Amino acid sequence: MAFAPQIKIPATYMRGGTSKGVFFRLQDLPEAAQKPGAARDRLLLRVIGSPDPYGKQIDGMGAATSSTSKTVILSKSTRPGHDVDYLFGQVAIDKAFVDWSGNCGNLSAAVGPFAIANGLVDAERVPRNGLCTVRIWQANIGKTIVAHVPITDGQVQETGDFELDGVTFPAAEVQLEFMDPADDGEDGGAMFPTGQLVEELEVPGVGCFKATLINAGIPTIFLNASDIGYTGTELQGAINGDKAALARFEAIRAWGAVKMGLIREVSEAATRQHTPKIAFVAPPADYVASSGKEVRAAEVDLLVRALSMGQLHHAMMGTAAVAIGTAAAVPGTLVNLAAGGGEREAVRFGHPSGTLRVGAQAHREGGQWVVTKAQMSRSARVLMEGWVRVPA
């Protein structure tokens, strides 16, 4: 019996923020995978090594966590005022499923550097030294991201002294601006889809909880840690090894998705794993981060823990950080109240790996809250480049 050889596809393996993913130029994909559909999904699943019943992704580029089971497809943008179109695919680990419903804020930090290095940004827009502003169209959610990428001697600068909790080594800082991060109303309504800053969320068989439901950065359900039996100082081991707790979180997430108008039936949540996110907040407290670093209550405005793809995240998803910054800027949300209430344009929050600062500019317009942009800094670098090989 003859077996077809593997095919090889130009690809770059990159870290962006606290995530890693396989980056492709759209033009380099096999023709059948250059358009959305089953062929593209099958290719990306095989690249990452999913579905894997062992949950390890040994036969692929994934690393068996939601933070490392990711793919990015980039192309030169034809949209006015933008340089590059950015499409993100969150690959399930144990299921044959690629979720295209949201963005990855962490990998957003790697989009600008990749685009510059791979000729997707016009050469005349890249300075010899300084910052190159890359205007990104985030195709999953129809939003603009502006990345400020450091350039040295005409090349993307990757090394530097910017430190990011959750990433072991320092690197160059990439500043990100998420423009108009709140939802436009096409998928689940306005920034607060129920019209309430704090909603009563009833989850059959689990309980009734106060919740802030927000569409900003990524649809997110915020709960008070104390209402669900937590302190907000938990690390991954306290939750990810508790199957009953994970099941409760998934039930809350599913019913919250219905409440937000993202799905019609609870059963649909299984096919929308990437969104919405679920997170819980608490006032500042001392704790020891996963690295052993001591985080003092005086160093943060609040504590936040968030789940991604059914597991407590090791740090914080970039898009969830946007949701945190946005909700914190609106007086009366659970996030804002955990941070002490009142008006604010930035917060520093504690997460399992340390702390992160995020800013947002919010104001009322026509009786509704409007956020013009959210800002944060990440870092990114190329880990490997060349070709990825997959069975034909």
LUMDREN-692779 format. One record per residue (C-alpha): chain; x, y, z. Coordinates in steps of 0.5 Angstrom, whole numbers, m for minus. Example, Ala and Ser with C-alpha at 12.3 -4.5 7.8 and 13.67 -1.06 7.14 Angstrom:
! LUMDREN-692779
kolmi mol = A | px = 25 | py = m9 | pz = 16
kolmi mol = A | px = 27 | py = m2 | pz = 14
//
This chain:
! LUMDREN-692779
kolmi mol = A | px = 0 | py = 0 | pz = 0
kolmi mol = A | px = 3 | py = 7 | pz = m2
kolmi mol = A | px = 3 | py = 13 | pz = 3
kolmi mol = A | px = 3 | py = 20 | pz = 1
kolmi mol = A | px = 9 | py = 24 | pz = 3
kolmi mol = A | px = 8 | py = 30 | pz = 8
kolmi mol = A | px = 7 | py = 37 | pz = 5
kolmi mol = A | px = 11 | py = 43 | pz = 8
kolmi mol = A | px = 8 | py = 50 | pz = 9
kolmi mol = A | px = 12 | py = 56 | pz = 10
kolmi mol = A | px = 10 | py = 58 | pz = 18
kolmi mol = A | px = 13 | py = 61 | pz = 24
kolmi mol = A | px = 12 | py = 59 | pz = 31
kolmi mol = A | px = 12 | py = 65 | pz = 35
kolmi mol = A | px = 10 | py = 67 | pz = 42
kolmi mol = A | px = 6 | py = 73 | pz = 43
kolmi mol = A | px = 5 | py = 75 | pz = 51
kolmi mol = A | px = 3 | py = 69 | pz = 55
kolmi mol = A | px = 1 | py = 65 | pz = 49
kolmi mol = A | px = 4 | py = 61 | pz = 43
kolmi mol = A | px = 2 | py = 60 | pz = 36
kolmi mol = A | px = 3 | py = 58 | pz = 29
kolmi mol = A | px = 3 | py = 64 | pz = 24
kolmi mol = A | px = 2 | py = 63 | pz = 17
kolmi mol = A | px = 1 | py = 68 | pz = 11
kolmi mol = A | px = m6 | py = 66 | pz = 7
kolmi mol = A | px = m2 | py = 66 | pz = 1
kolmi mol = A | px = 2 | py = 60 | pz = 3
kolmi mol = A | px = m3 | py = 56 | pz = 5
kolmi mol = A | px = m6 | py = 50 | pz = 0
kolmi mol = A | px = m11 | py = 53 | pz = m4
kolmi mol = A | px = m17 | py = 49 | pz = m1
kolmi mol = A | px = m15 | py = 52 | pz = 6
kolmi mol = A | px = m14 | py = 59 | pz = 3
kolmi mol = A | px = m22 | py = 60 | pz = 4
kolmi mol = A | px = m26 | py = 58 | pz = 11
kolmi mol = A | px = m29 | py = 51 | pz = 11
kolmi mol = A | px = m27 | py = 44 | pz = 13
kolmi mol = A | px = m21 | py = 44 | pz = 9
kolmi mol = A | px = m18 | py = 49 | pz = 13
kolmi mol = A | px = m20 | py = 47 | pz = 20
kolmi mol = A | px = m17 | py = 40 | pz = 18
kolmi mol = A | px = m11 | py = 43 | pz = 16
kolmi mol = A | px = m10 | py = 47 | pz = 23
kolmi mol = A | px = m12 | py = 41 | pz = 27
kolmi mol = A | px = m7 | py = 37 | pz = 24
kolmi mol = A | px = m2 | py = 42 | pz = 25
kolmi mol = A | px = m3 | py = 43 | pz = 32
kolmi mol = A | px = m4 | py = 36 | pz = 33
kolmi mol = A | px = m12 | py = 35 | pz = 35
kolmi mol = A | px = m16 | py = 32 | pz = 37
kolmi mol = A | px = m12 | py = 28 | pz = 42
kolmi mol = A | px = m15 | py = 23 | pz = 46
kolmi mol = A | px = m9 | py = 23 | pz = 51
kolmi mol = A | px = m9 | py = 31 | pz = 51
kolmi mol = A | px = m2 | py = 32 | pz = 50
kolmi mol = A | px = m2 | py = 34 | pz = 42
kolmi mol = A | px = 5 | py = 30 | pz = 42
kolmi mol = A | px = 4 | py = 29 | pz = 34
kolmi mol = A | px = 3 | py = 37 | pz = 33
kolmi mol = A | px = 6 | py = 44 | pz = 35
kolmi mol = A | px = 1 | py = 45 | pz = 40
kolmi mol = A | px = 3 | py = 44 | pz = 48
kolmi mol = A | px = m3 | py = 41 | pz = 51
kolmi mol = A | px = m6 | py = 48 | pz = 54
kolmi mol = A | px = m11 | py = 53 | pz = 51
kolmi mol = A | px = m5 | py = 58 | pz = 51
kolmi mol = A | px = m1 | py = 54 | pz = 46
kolmi mol = A | px = m6 | py = 51 | pz = 42
kolmi mol = A | px = m7 | py = 57 | pz = 37
kolmi mol = A | px = m6 | py = 59 | pz = 30
kolmi mol = A | px = m6 | py = 65 | pz = 26
kolmi mol = A | px = m7 | py = 67 | pz = 19
kolmi mol = A | px = m5 | py = 74 | pz = 16
kolmi mol = A | px = m6 | py = 77 | pz = 10
kolmi mol = A | px = m4 | py = 84 | pz = 7
kolmi mol = A | px = m10 | py = 88 | pz = 8
kolmi mol = A | px = m15 | py = 91 | pz = 3
kolmi mol = A | px = m19 | py = 95 | pz = 8
kolmi mol = A | px = m17 | py = 103 | pz = 8
kolmi mol = A | px = m13 | py = 105 | pz = 14
kolmi mol = A | px = m11 | py = 98 | pz = 15
kolmi mol = A | px = m4 | py = 94 | pz = 14
kolmi mol = A | px = m6 | py = 87 | pz = 15
kolmi mol = A | px = m12 | py = 83 | pz = 16
kolmi mol = A | px = m11 | py = 78 | pz = 22
kolmi mol = A | px = m15 | py = 72 | pz = 23
kolmi mol = A | px = m15 | py = 67 | pz = 30
kolmi mol = A | px = m16 | py = 60 | pz = 30
kolmi mol = A | px = m17 | py = 57 | pz = 37
kolmi mol = A | px = m16 | py = 50 | pz = 36
kolmi mol = A | px = m19 | py = 45 | pz = 41
kolmi mol = A | px = m14 | py = 40 | pz = 44
kolmi mol = A | px = m19 | py = 33 | pz = 45
kolmi mol = A | px = m24 | py = 35 | pz = 40
kolmi mol = A | px = m24 | py = 36 | pz = 32
kolmi mol = A | px = m26 | py = 43 | pz = 33
kolmi mol = A | px = m23 | py = 50 | pz = 31
kolmi mol = A | px = m26 | py = 56 | pz = 34
kolmi mol = A | px = m27 | py = 62 | pz = 30
kolmi mol = A | px = m31 | py = 66 | pz = 35
kolmi mol = A | px = m26 | py = 71 | pz = 38
kolmi mol = A | px = m19 | py = 74 | pz = 38
kolmi mol = A | px = m13 | py = 72 | pz = 42
kolmi mol = A | px = m10 | py = 79 | pz = 45
kolmi mol = A | px = m4 | py = 76 | pz = 47
kolmi mol = A | px = m2 | py = 73 | pz = 40
kolmi mol = A | px = m4 | py = 80 | pz = 38
kolmi mol = A | px = 2 | py = 83 | pz = 40
kolmi mol = A | px = 6 | py = 78 | pz = 35
kolmi mol = A | px = 2 | py = 80 | pz = 29
kolmi mol = A | px = 5 | py = 87 | pz = 28
kolmi mol = A | px = 12 | py = 84 | pz = 28
kolmi mol = A | px = 10 | py = 78 | pz = 24
kolmi mol = A | px = 7 | py = 83 | pz = 19
kolmi mol = A | px = 13 | py = 87 | pz = 18
kolmi mol = A | px = 18 | py = 81 | pz = 18
kolmi mol = A | px = 14 | py = 78 | pz = 12
kolmi mol = A | px = 13 | py = 84 | pz = 8
kolmi mol = A | px = 5 | py = 85 | pz = 9
kolmi mol = A | px = 7 | py = 92 | pz = 12
kolmi mol = A | px = 9 | py = 97 | pz = 6
kolmi mol = A | px = 17 | py = 98 | pz = 7
kolmi mol = A | px = 16 | py = 106 | pz = 6
kolmi mol = A | px = 12 | py = 105 | pz = 13
kolmi mol = A | px = 18 | py = 102 | pz = 17
kolmi mol = A | px = 23 | py = 107 | pz = 20
kolmi mol = A | px = 30 | py = 105 | pz = 20
kolmi mol = A | px = 30 | py = 106 | pz = 28
kolmi mol = A | px = 24 | py = 108 | pz = 32
kolmi mol = A | px = 17 | py = 105 | pz = 33
kolmi mol = A | px = 13 | py = 102 | pz = 27
kolmi mol = A | px = 5 | py = 103 | pz = 27
kolmi mol = A | px = 2 | py = 97 | pz = 25
kolmi mol = A | px = m6 | py = 98 | pz = 23
kolmi mol = A | px = m9 | py = 91 | pz = 24
kolmi mol = A | px = m16 | py = 89 | pz = 22
kolmi mol = A | px = m18 | py = 83 | pz = 27
kolmi mol = A | px = m23 | py = 79 | pz = 22
kolmi mol = A | px = m26 | py = 75 | pz = 28
kolmi mol = A | px = m29 | py = 81 | pz = 31
kolmi mol = A | px = m29 | py = 86 | pz = 26
kolmi mol = A | px = m25 | py = 91 | pz = 30
kolmi mol = A | px = m18 | py = 95 | pz = 29
kolmi mol = A | px = m12 | py = 94 | pz = 33
kolmi mol = A | px = m6 | py = 99 | pz = 33
kolmi mol = A | px = 1 | py = 96 | pz = 35
kolmi mol = A | px = 7 | py = 100 | pz = 36
kolmi mol = A | px = 13 | py = 95 | pz = 34
kolmi mol = A | px = 20 | py = 97 | pz = 36
kolmi mol = A | px = 25 | py = 98 | pz = 30
kolmi mol = A | px = 32 | py = 98 | pz = 30
kolmi mol = A | px = 37 | py = 98 | pz = 24
kolmi mol = A | px = 31 | py = 97 | pz = 20
kolmi mol = A | px = 29 | py = 90 | pz = 23
kolmi mol = A | px = 24 | py = 88 | pz = 28
kolmi mol = A | px = 27 | py = 89 | pz = 35
kolmi mol = A | px = 25 | py = 83 | pz = 39
kolmi mol = A | px = 30 | py = 83 | pz = 45
kolmi mol = A | px = 29 | py = 88 | pz = 51
kolmi mol = A | px = 28 | py = 89 | pz = 58
kolmi mol = A | px = 21 | py = 89 | pz = 58
kolmi mol = A | px = 18 | py = 84 | pz = 63
kolmi mol = A | px = 11 | py = 81 | pz = 63
kolmi mol = A | px = 9 | py = 76 | pz = 69
kolmi mol = A | px = 8 | py = 69 | pz = 66
kolmi mol = A | px = 14 | py = 70 | pz = 61
kolmi mol = A | px = 20 | py = 68 | pz = 64
kolmi mol = A | px = 25 | py = 72 | pz = 60
kolmi mol = A | px = 25 | py = 80 | pz = 58
kolmi mol = A | px = 24 | py = 82 | pz = 51
kolmi mol = A | px = 22 | py = 88 | pz = 47
kolmi mol = A | px = 16 | py = 92 | pz = 49
kolmi mol = A | px = 10 | py = 92 | pz = 44
kolmi mol = A | px = 5 | py = 97 | pz = 46
kolmi mol = A | px = m3 | py = 95 | pz = 44
kolmi mol = A | px = m9 | py = 99 | pz = 43
kolmi mol = A | px = m15 | py = 96 | pz = 42
kolmi mol = A | px = m20 | py = 101 | pz = 38
kolmi mol = A | px = m27 | py = 101 | pz = 40
kolmi mol = A | px = m27 | py = 95 | pz = 44
kolmi mol = A | px = m34 | py = 94 | pz = 46
kolmi mol = A | px = m39 | py = 90 | pz = 41
kolmi mol = A | px = m42 | py = 93 | pz = 36
kolmi mol = A | px = m49 | py = 90 | pz = 37
kolmi mol = A | px = m48 | py = 84 | pz = 31
kolmi mol = A | px = m47 | py = 79 | pz = 36
kolmi mol = A | px = m50 | py = 79 | pz = 43
kolmi mol = A | px = m52 | py = 86 | pz = 43
kolmi mol = A | px = m48 | py = 92 | pz = 46
kolmi mol = A | px = m43 | py = 93 | pz = 51
kolmi mol = A | px = m47 | py = 91 | pz = 57
kolmi mol = A | px = m52 | py = 86 | pz = 53
kolmi mol = A | px = m57 | py = 86 | pz = 58
kolmi mol = A | px = m57 | py = 93 | pz = 59
kolmi mol = A | px = m55 | py = 92 | pz = 66
kolmi mol = A | px = m48 | py = 93 | pz = 70
kolmi mol = A | px = m50 | py = 88 | pz = 75
kolmi mol = A | px = m54 | py = 82 | pz = 73
kolmi mol = A | px = m58 | py = 77 | pz = 77
kolmi mol = A | px = m55 | py = 70 | pz = 73
kolmi mol = A | px = m59 | py = 64 | pz = 75
kolmi mol = A | px = m56 | py = 57 | pz = 73
kolmi mol = A | px = m61 | py = 51 | pz = 74
kolmi mol = A | px = m57 | py = 46 | pz = 79
kolmi mol = A | px = m52 | py = 51 | pz = 81
kolmi mol = A | px = m55 | py = 57 | pz = 84
kolmi mol = A | px = m56 | py = 65 | pz = 83
kolmi mol = A | px = m50 | py = 70 | pz = 82
kolmi mol = A | px = m49 | py = 77 | pz = 81
kolmi mol = A | px = m45 | py = 78 | pz = 75
kolmi mol = A | px = m43 | py = 83 | pz = 70
kolmi mol = A | px = m44 | py = 81 | pz = 63
kolmi mol = A | px = m40 | py = 85 | pz = 58
kolmi mol = A | px = m38 | py = 85 | pz = 51
kolmi mol = A | px = m31 | py = 88 | pz = 50
kolmi mol = A | px = m25 | py = 85 | pz = 48
kolmi mol = A | px = m28 | py = 79 | pz = 48
kolmi mol = A | px = m35 | py = 77 | pz = 51
kolmi mol = A | px = m34 | py = 76 | pz = 59
kolmi mol = A | px = m38 | py = 74 | pz = 65
kolmi mol = A | px = m35 | py = 77 | pz = 71
kolmi mol = A | px = m37 | py = 74 | pz = 78
kolmi mol = A | px = m35 | py = 76 | pz = 85
kolmi mol = A | px = m30 | py = 70 | pz = 88
kolmi mol = A | px = m33 | py = 70 | pz = 94
kolmi mol = A | px = m40 | py = 68 | pz = 91
kolmi mol = A | px = m37 | py = 62 | pz = 89
kolmi mol = A | px = m33 | py = 60 | pz = 94
kolmi mol = A | px = m26 | py = 63 | pz = 92
kolmi mol = A | px = m22 | py = 68 | pz = 95
kolmi mol = A | px = m19 | py = 71 | pz = 88
kolmi mol = A | px = m12 | py = 68 | pz = 90
kolmi mol = A | px = m12 | py = 61 | pz = 87
kolmi mol = A | px = m7 | py = 58 | pz = 82
kolmi mol = A | px = m9 | py = 53 | pz = 77
kolmi mol = A | px = m8 | py = 47 | pz = 81
kolmi mol = A | px = m14 | py = 49 | pz = 86
kolmi mol = A | px = m19 | py = 49 | pz = 80
kolmi mol = A | px = m16 | py = 45 | pz = 74
kolmi mol = A | px = m16 | py = 39 | pz = 78
kolmi mol = A | px = m23 | py = 40 | pz = 81
kolmi mol = A | px = m28 | py = 37 | pz = 76
kolmi mol = A | px = m34 | py = 39 | pz = 80
kolmi mol = A | px = m31 | py = 46 | pz = 80
kolmi mol = A | px = m30 | py = 46 | pz = 72
kolmi mol = A | px = m37 | py = 43 | pz = 71
kolmi mol = A | px = m40 | py = 49 | pz = 75
kolmi mol = A | px = m36 | py = 54 | pz = 71
kolmi mol = A | px = m38 | py = 51 | pz = 65
kolmi mol = A | px = m45 | py = 51 | pz = 67
kolmi mol = A | px = m45 | py = 58 | pz = 69
kolmi mol = A | px = m41 | py = 60 | pz = 62
kolmi mol = A | px = m47 | py = 57 | pz = 58
kolmi mol = A | px = m52 | py = 60 | pz = 62
kolmi mol = A | px = m49 | py = 67 | pz = 61
kolmi mol = A | px = m48 | py = 66 | pz = 54
kolmi mol = A | px = m55 | py = 65 | pz = 53
kolmi mol = A | px = m56 | py = 71 | pz = 57
kolmi mol = A | px = m52 | py = 75 | pz = 53
kolmi mol = A | px = m55 | py = 73 | pz = 47
kolmi mol = A | px = m49 | py = 69 | pz = 44
kolmi mol = A | px = m53 | py = 63 | pz = 43
kolmi mol = A | px = m60 | py = 61 | pz = 44
kolmi mol = A | px = m59 | py = 54 | pz = 47
kolmi mol = A | px = m55 | py = 52 | pz = 53
kolmi mol = A | px = m53 | py = 46 | pz = 49
kolmi mol = A | px = m50 | py = 51 | pz = 43
kolmi mol = A | px = m44 | py = 53 | pz = 48
kolmi mol = A | px = m40 | py = 46 | pz = 47
kolmi mol = A | px = m39 | py = 49 | pz = 40
kolmi mol = A | px = m37 | py = 56 | pz = 42
kolmi mol = A | px = m31 | py = 54 | pz = 47
kolmi mol = A | px = m27 | py = 60 | pz = 46
kolmi mol = A | px = m33 | py = 65 | pz = 48
kolmi mol = A | px = m35 | py = 68 | pz = 52
kolmi mol = A | px = m30 | py = 67 | pz = 58
kolmi mol = A | px = m31 | py = 67 | pz = 65
kolmi mol = A | px = m27 | py = 70 | pz = 71
kolmi mol = A | px = m28 | py = 72 | pz = 78
kolmi mol = A | px = m26 | py = 78 | pz = 82
kolmi mol = A | px = m24 | py = 80 | pz = 89
kolmi mol = A | px = m21 | py = 86 | pz = 93
kolmi mol = A | px = m13 | py = 86 | pz = 93
kolmi mol = A | px = m10 | py = 81 | pz = 98
kolmi mol = A | px = m3 | py = 78 | pz = 99
kolmi mol = A | px = m1 | py = 72 | pz = 95
kolmi mol = A | px = 4 | py = 68 | pz = 92
kolmi mol = A | px = 4 | py = 67 | pz = 84
kolmi mol = A | px = 6 | py = 61 | pz = 81
kolmi mol = A | px = 13 | py = 63 | pz = 80
kolmi mol = A | px = 14 | py = 64 | pz = 87
kolmi mol = A | px = 14 | py = 71 | pz = 87
kolmi mol = A | px = 10 | py = 75 | pz = 93
kolmi mol = A | px = 5 | py = 79 | pz = 90
kolmi mol = A | px = 3 | py = 85 | pz = 96
kolmi mol = A | px = m4 | py = 87 | pz = 96
kolmi mol = A | px = m2 | py = 94 | pz = 96
kolmi mol = A | px = 1 | py = 93 | pz = 89
kolmi mol = A | px = m6 | py = 92 | pz = 86
kolmi mol = A | px = m12 | py = 95 | pz = 85
kolmi mol = A | px = m16 | py = 88 | pz = 85
kolmi mol = A | px = m15 | py = 80 | pz = 84
kolmi mol = A | px = m18 | py = 77 | pz = 77
kolmi mol = A | px = m18 | py = 69 | pz = 75
kolmi mol = A | px = m20 | py = 67 | pz = 69
kolmi mol = A | px = m22 | py = 61 | pz = 65
kolmi mol = A | px = m20 | py = 59 | pz = 58
kolmi mol = A | px = m23 | py = 53 | pz = 54
kolmi mol = A | px = m25 | py = 50 | pz = 61
kolmi mol = A | px = m19 | py = 51 | pz = 65
kolmi mol = A | px = m16 | py = 56 | pz = 69
kolmi mol = A | px = m11 | py = 61 | pz = 65
kolmi mol = A | px = m4 | py = 61 | pz = 68
kolmi mol = A | px = m4 | py = 68 | pz = 67
kolmi mol = A | px = m9 | py = 73 | pz = 63
kolmi mol = A | px = m12 | py = 72 | pz = 56
kolmi mol = A | px = m10 | py = 79 | pz = 53
kolmi mol = A | px = m17 | py = 80 | pz = 51
kolmi mol = A | px = m20 | py = 78 | pz = 58
kolmi mol = A | px = m15 | py = 84 | pz = 60
kolmi mol = A | px = m19 | py = 89 | pz = 55
kolmi mol = A | px = m25 | py = 87 | pz = 58
kolmi mol = A | px = m22 | py = 88 | pz = 65
kolmi mol = A | px = m20 | py = 95 | pz = 64
kolmi mol = A | px = m26 | py = 96 | pz = 60
kolmi mol = A | px = m31 | py = 94 | pz = 66
kolmi mol = A | px = m26 | py = 97 | pz = 71
kolmi mol = A | px = m27 | py = 104 | pz = 68
kolmi mol = A | px = m35 | py = 104 | pz = 68
kolmi mol = A | px = m37 | py = 105 | pz = 75
kolmi mol = A | px = m42 | py = 100 | pz = 78
kolmi mol = A | px = m39 | py = 94 | pz = 75
kolmi mol = A | px = m37 | py = 88 | pz = 79
kolmi mol = A | px = m30 | py = 89 | pz = 77
kolmi mol = A | px = m30 | py = 97 | pz = 78
kolmi mol = A | px = m33 | py = 95 | pz = 85
kolmi mol = A | px = m27 | py = 90 | pz = 87
kolmi mol = A | px = m22 | py = 95 | pz = 85
kolmi mol = A | px = m25 | py = 100 | pz = 90
kolmi mol = A | px = m31 | py = 104 | pz = 86
kolmi mol = A | px = m31 | py = 110 | pz = 82
kolmi mol = A | px = m28 | py = 113 | pz = 76
kolmi mol = A | px = m21 | py = 110 | pz = 73
kolmi mol = A | px = m18 | py = 110 | pz = 67
kolmi mol = A | px = m13 | py = 104 | pz = 69
kolmi mol = A | px = m12 | py = 98 | pz = 74
kolmi mol = A | px = m7 | py = 94 | pz = 76
kolmi mol = A | px = m9 | py = 87 | pz = 77
kolmi mol = A | px = m7 | py = 81 | pz = 80
kolmi mol = A | px = m7 | py = 74 | pz = 76
kolmi mol = A | px = m4 | py = 67 | pz = 78
kolmi mol = A | px = 3 | py = 69 | pz = 75
kolmi mol = A | px = 3 | py = 76 | pz = 77
kolmi mol = A | px = 1 | py = 83 | pz = 76
kolmi mol = A | px = m2 | py = 87 | pz = 69
kolmi mol = A | px = m4 | py = 94 | pz = 68
kolmi mol = A | px = m9 | py = 95 | pz = 63
kolmi mol = A | px = m12 | py = 102 | pz = 61
kolmi mol = A | px = m19 | py = 104 | pz = 58
kolmi mol = A | px = m22 | py = 110 | pz = 56
kolmi mol = A | px = m30 | py = 110 | pz = 58
kolmi mol = A | px = m35 | py = 115 | pz = 58
kolmi mol = A | px = m43 | py = 116 | pz = 57
kolmi mol = A | px = m46 | py = 118 | pz = 50
kolmi mol = A | px = m53 | py = 118 | pz = 49
kolmi mol = A | px = m55 | py = 114 | pz = 56
kolmi mol = A | px = m50 | py = 108 | pz = 54
kolmi mol = A | px = m43 | py = 107 | pz = 56
kolmi mol = A | px = m38 | py = 108 | pz = 50
kolmi mol = A | px = m30 | py = 106 | pz = 51
kolmi mol = A | px = m26 | py = 109 | pz = 45
kolmi mol = A | px = m20 | py = 104 | pz = 46
kolmi mol = A | px = m16 | py = 100 | pz = 51
kolmi mol = A | px = m9 | py = 100 | pz = 52
kolmi mol = A | px = m4 | py = 95 | pz = 55
kolmi mol = A | px = 3 | py = 93 | pz = 53
kolmi mol = A | px = 6 | py = 86 | pz = 51
kolmi mol = A | px = 12 | py = 83 | pz = 48
kolmi mol = A | px = 13 | py = 78 | pz = 42
kolmi mol = A | px = 19 | py = 74 | pz = 39
kolmi mol = A | px = 20 | py = 69 | pz = 34
kolmi mol = A | px = 21 | py = 62 | pz = 37
kolmi mol = A | px = 22 | py = 58 | pz = 30
kolmi mol = A | px = 21 | py = 59 | pz = 23
kolmi mol = A | px = 21 | py = 55 | pz = 16
kolmi mol = A | px = 16 | py = 50 | pz = 15
kolmi mol = A | px = 11 | py = 46 | pz = 18
kolmi mol = A | px = 10 | py = 39 | pz = 16
kolmi mol = A | px = 3 | py = 35 | pz = 16
kolmi mol = A | px = 1 | py = 29 | pz = 12
kolmi mol = A | px = m2 | py = 30 | pz = 6
//
